[in-house]
Amino acid sequence: MIRNTYEKFYRYSYLVLDIGLILISFHLGHVFRGLNYNQTLHDQVLVLYSVISWFVIIRFTHFDKIFINHWERLITFFKSILFFGLTITALGFLFKGAQYSRLLTAYYLISFAILDYLAHHIIDQTIINWNKGHFKRNVLIIGAGRMGKKIYEEIKRHPEMRYKTVGFLEDNNTDETNFVHNKIIGQLKDFEKILKT
């Protein structure tokens, strides 16, 4: 609903970051193993396969979303890395002629796991801290019925969108509006007066 554009930007930004981290990790795997990184055709195919498989895996495990809960990110991260490790190991066995030992694959996966987790965690925490109080947009919800409640819950569920509910305008106080009774700040006829304040 509200967050579609923001989430697409976030996902594509992380995909670009992850591609860079895959390249860096692949190079670090060669360095830790003591091998020269010559960018052979086998290397390029493995990197391309890594990028494609990582994109599919993060979409499947939903690792490319903003996580408020640290434990949720950790569990999703381990699932993603497990699947990624299995796919890279499987491809490494296909290229027997290349210099892909299990140790090189392990160095590659470990360096990628560390770099990727740190990058995602740091960026998520920066976004969360940035959204706690800065640059929030005030929202006045007209109607405190079912639709007003859905909008209010959507705003509360996604603090990364930086919306702050100022209150509700409601003409009828019923049992359906009790969930926000203390946030009803006036009636619909008070709309212009409330906007000026």
C-alpha positions in Angstrom: 0.0 0.0 0.0 2.0 3.0 1.3 5.4 1.4 1.3 5.7 -0.1 -2.2 8.0 2.5 -3.7 10.1 2.7 -0.6 10.5 -1.1 -0.4 11.4 -1.4 -4.1 14.1 1.2 -3.7 15.4 -0.6 -0.6 15.4 -4.0 -2.3 17.3 -2.8 -5.4 19.8 -0.8 -3.3 20.5 -3.9 -1.3 20.9 -6.0 -4.4 23.5 -3.5 -5.8 25.3 -3.6 -2.4 25.2 -7.4 -2.4 26.6 -7.7 -5.9 29.6 -5.5 -4.7 30.0 -7.7 -1.6 29.9 -10.9 -3.7 32.8 -9.5 -5.8 34.8 -8.4 -2.8 34.2 -11.7 -1.0 35.2 -13.7 -4.1 38.4 -11.8 -4.3 39.0 -12.2 -0.5 38.5 -16.0 -0.8 41.3 -16.1 -3.4 43.5 -13.9 -1.2 42.9 -16.0 1.9 43.6 -19.2 -0.1 46.8 -17.7 -1.4 45.7 -17.9 -5.1 45.9 -15.3 -7.8 42.6 -13.9 -8.9 43.0 -13.9 -12.7 39.3 -13.5 -13.6 39.2 -16.5 -15.8 36.0 -17.6 -17.5 35.3 -20.0 -14.6 35.6 -17.1 -12.1 33.2 -14.9 -14.1 30.7 -17.7 -14.4 30.9 -18.5 -10.7 30.4 -14.8 -9.8 27.5 -14.5 -12.2 26.0 -17.6 -10.8 26.5 -16.3 -7.3 24.7 -13.0 -8.1 21.7 -14.8 -9.7 21.4 -17.4 -7.0 21.7 -14.8 -4.2 19.0 -12.7 -5.9 16.7 -15.7 -6.0 17.5 -16.8 -2.5 16.9 -13.4 -0.9 13.6 -13.1 -2.6 12.6 -16.6 -1.5 13.7 -16.0 2.2 12.6 -12.4 2.3 16.1 -11.3 3.4 15.8 -8.1 1.3 13.3 -6.3 3.6 13.8 -3.9 6.5 14.0 -5.8 9.8 13.0 -4.1 13.0 13.6 -7.3 15.0 17.2 -8.3 15.3 16.4 -12.0 15.8 14.2 -12.1 12.7 17.0 -10.8 10.6 19.5 -13.3 12.1 17.3 -16.3 11.4 16.5 -15.2 7.9 20.2 -14.4 7.3 21.2 -18.0 8.3 18.6 -19.5 6.1 19.8 -17.4 3.2 23.5 -18.2 3.7 22.7 -21.9 4.1 21.0 -22.0 0.7 23.7 -19.8 -0.8 26.4 -22.1 0.5 24.7 -25.2 -0.9 24.3 -23.6 -4.4 27.9 -22.3 -4.5 29.2 -25.7 -3.3 27.2 -27.5 -6.0 28.6 -25.2 -8.7 32.1 -25.6 -7.4 31.9 -29.4 -8.0 30.8 -28.7 -11.6 34.1 -26.8 -12.3 36.6 -29.5 -11.4 39.1 -28.0 -13.8 39.2 -24.7 -12.0 41.0 -24.1 -8.7 37.8 -24.2 -6.6 38.7 -26.2 -3.5 36.4 -26.6 -0.6 38.7 -24.2 1.3 38.3 -21.5 -1.3 34.6 -21.9 -1.2 34.6 -21.8 2.6 36.7 -18.6 2.6 34.4 -17.0 0.0 31.2 -17.9 1.9 32.6 -16.9 5.3 33.8 -13.5 4.1 30.5 -12.9 2.2 28.5 -13.9 5.3 30.4 -11.5 7.6 30.4 -8.6 5.2 26.8 -9.0 4.1 25.4 -9.3 7.7 27.4 -6.3 8.9 26.4 -4.2 6.0 22.7 -5.1 6.3 22.7 -4.7 10.1 24.5 -1.3 10.0 22.2 0.1 7.3 19.0 -1.2 9.0 20.0 0.3 12.3 20.9 3.6 10.6 17.4 3.7 8.9 15.7 2.7 12.2 17.5 5.4 14.2 17.0 8.0 11.5 13.3 7.3 11.5 12.7 7.4 15.2 12.1 11.1 15.3 13.5 12.9 12.4 11.6 13.9 9.3 8.3 12.4 10.3 5.2 13.3 8.3 2.1 14.0 10.3 -1.0 12.1 9.2 -4.6 13.1 10.1 -6.9 10.2 9.5 -10.5 11.0 8.6 -12.8 8.4 10.0 -12.1 5.9 12.8 -14.0 3.0 11.4 -12.6 -0.1 9.8 -10.7 1.7 7.1 -9.3 4.3 9.5 -8.2 1.4 11.8 -6.4 -0.3 8.9 -4.6 2.8 8.0 -3.6 3.4 11.6 -2.3 -0.1 12.0 -0.4 0.0 8.7 1.4 3.2 9.8 2.3 1.6 13.2 3.5 -1.6 11.5 5.9 0.3 9.2 7.9 3.0 11.2 10.4 3.1 8.3 7.8 5.0 6.3 8.2 7.9 8.8 4.5 8.7 9.3 3.2 9.9 12.6 -0.6 9.7 13.3 -1.6 13.0 14.8 -5.2 11.9 15.4 -8.6 11.0 13.9 -11.5 13.1 12.8 -14.7 11.2 13.6 -18.3 12.3 13.7 -19.8 9.2 15.3 -18.3 7.7 18.5 -19.3 4.0 18.4 -17.9 0.8 19.8 -16.0 0.4 16.5 -14.0 3.6 17.2 -13.1 2.7 20.8 -9.6 1.5 19.8 -8.6 5.2 19.2 -10.9 7.0 21.6 -8.1 9.0 23.0 -6.7 10.0 19.6 -10.0 11.4 18.2 -9.2 15.1 18.1 -12.4 16.4 16.6 -15.2 16.1 14.0 -15.1 16.4 10.3 -16.5 20.0 10.5 -13.3 20.9 12.5 -11.0 19.9 9.6 -9.9 23.4 8.5 -9.5 24.6 12.1 -7.3 21.6 12.9 -5.2 22.0 9.8 -4.4 25.6 10.7 -3.1 24.7 14.1 
